[in-house]
């Protein structure tokens, strides 16, 4: 396997093939959700692409979907039975070597190794679609901030324990204690702690969600009404669901989302070490 320093940059043809496979994966999830009346939404850069480009962001190399916790629970009950054999549903229950905070759908027969994944040689590392779960959070700003900090701390410890990361920061006494915990804790302990933090407000109608499993966790809480009843948007020639107030949700996520980034920043998200497409 190539070393993490030997990053692979995708050609136009490779990126187009990758996006086609990702679209097929999205449509497979869409099929299952329609059959079982489960609500989901395009999320992250995939949502941004739907609104701004009516398809993938031209340089995007992944796909993101959003589920509310209650909808994800329904999806998880049926996905392993319903999923086309070309795909693999990956979470801690189906892949004991994967300890991500969010589940993924992987393409069997493919390889998609990132710099982080290069260290995790035993888990399934096919081309993937990310599923991000939005959980309820507190009503007051004070407790929202506490919930966010708790979740971030648990997530950080989960990833660090999984990868056996060691911190070289000040204050030494604090990070020395953190490093001790990382060396002597089980990753399953932090999985349970993270799950407990994420679902602290489960079942409570507080009127707010947060992106507890995703990259926009630092943006804090947002009104649950922004997700609401899905609207349909054109995505690569298909009508797919987006949040009812996609404008506010995208502003929360990206700021002025209609403004294209500078040309030098129009690059793929992942540091790819190895990419192999399926033969079929």
Secondary structure, DSSP 8 states (H G I E B T S, - for coil): ---TTS-B---HHHHHHHHHHHHHHHHHHHHHHHHHT---EE-HHHHHHHHHHSSS-TT----EEEEEHHHHHHHHHHHHHHS-TTEEEESTTT-TT---SS-EEEETT-EEEETTGGG-TTS--SSEEEEEEEEE--SSHHHHHHHHHHHHHHHHHHHHHHHT-----SSHHHHHHHHHHHHHS-HHHHHHHHHHHHTTTTT---SEEE-TTSTTGGG-EEEGGGTSS-EEEEETTEEEEE-TTHHHHHHHHHSSTTS---GGG---SS-EEEEE----
